[in-house]
Amino acid sequence: MDRVDAGRQLAARLKGRNYPRGLVLAIPRGGVVVGAEIARELKLPLDVIIPRKIGAPGNPELAIGAVTQDGIPLFNEDLVQRLRVTPEEKEVLVREALEEVERRLKRYRASLPPVSWRDRTIILTDDGIATGFTVLAALRSLKRASPREIILAVPVAPPDTLSFLRPEVDELVCLYAPEFFMAVGQFYEHFEQTTDEEVIALLEELGPKQEA
């Protein structure tokens, strides 16, 4: 029906077990609404991870890579070579993407303490996945932090994307994997844009109060 419903359905699939030092990590903005319902049901803290698409020079909508707050970019090297993107151009694009990640982190996490992902059970969620490249960047960033376990839990994603991401996680939970997939929003009755203010309010309510 909407992101709240999606989060509740995922929570129902995830409940009934222990999550040692559990943390729900959501990808803003829509993923935070989904993650909030999981966090409420499982009684876990909610936080954000922000992967940012790196667009091609002169064509920002064409993703050639992605980066998260750890600053290590992930590039589609075949596409980079095909477009003849220079190392200097890549450096500028990464810097611009990181500036936006930092801006959003400061806005969303202003009242939250820093949280380590090390030795935690992480439930990573979003409101859906299309190509999976930015989610892959988030997963690689998480892995570098040495968590205990990574569970990817999403409402909807195409089967080929799930196959691509499955080796990156300890467990994958997806409510619906349709063969015909154009965009995440087509699988929701209501898919209005989530605002920054909604994200901030949910993190203030459910975010980690202190490092465990």
Secondary structure, 3 states (H helix, E strand, C coil): CCHHHHHHHHHHHHCCCCCCCEEEEECCCHHHHHHHHHHHHHCCCEEECCCEEEEECCEEEEEEEEECCCCCCEECHHHHHHCCCCHHHHHHHHHHHHHHHHHHHHHHCCCCCCCCCCCCEEEEECCCCCCCHHHHHHHHHHHHCCCCEEEEEEEECCHHHHHHHHHHCCEEEEEECCCCCCCHHHHCCCCCCCCHHHHHHHHHHHCCCCCC
